[in-house]
């Protein structure tokens, strides 16, 4: 897996995941919607940790800066 996520993208994903988790565990998000969003938050954290998003590969996105040789 080649990295395809930049630092800004990773930070934004983690912040969104923290927000979703906070809303879920305070009881603001409940039911099926809360569960689905909690799973999405977990995926955001996982993709941020490995710096790779499979959907970026499918759609041809790359937010990782390229190194100049």
ChimeraX attribute file (.defattr): number of C-alpha atoms within 10 A of each C-alpha:
attribute: neighborCount
match mode: 1-to-1
recipient: residues
	/A:1	8
	/A:2	10
	/A:3	13
	/A:4	20
	/A:5	20
	/A:6	16
	/A:7	13
	/A:8	10
	/A:9	14
	/A:10	21
	/A:11	13
	/A:12	13
	/A:13	20
	/A:14	20
	/A:15	14
	/A:16	15
	/A:17	21
	/A:18	17
	/A:19	12
	/A:20	20
	/A:21	20
	/A:22	14
	/A:23	16
	/A:24	18
	/A:25	12
	/A:26	9
	/A:27	11
	/A:28	11
	/A:29	18
	/A:30	14
	/A:31	10
	/A:32	9
	/A:33	11
	/A:34	18
	/A:35	14
	/A:36	13
	/A:37	18
	/A:38	21
	/A:39	15
	/A:40	15
	/A:41	21
	/A:42	18
	/A:43	16
	/A:44	20
	/A:45	20
	/A:46	16
	/A:47	17
	/A:48	20
	/A:49	11
	/A:50	14
	/A:51	19
	/A:52	20
	/A:53	20
	/A:54	12
	/A:55	9
	/A:56	13
	/A:57	12
	/A:58	8
	/A:59	8
	/A:60	9
	/A:61	13
	/A:62	15
	/A:63	15
	/A:64	17
	/A:65	11
	/A:66	9
	/A:67	5
	/A:68	4
	/A:69	3
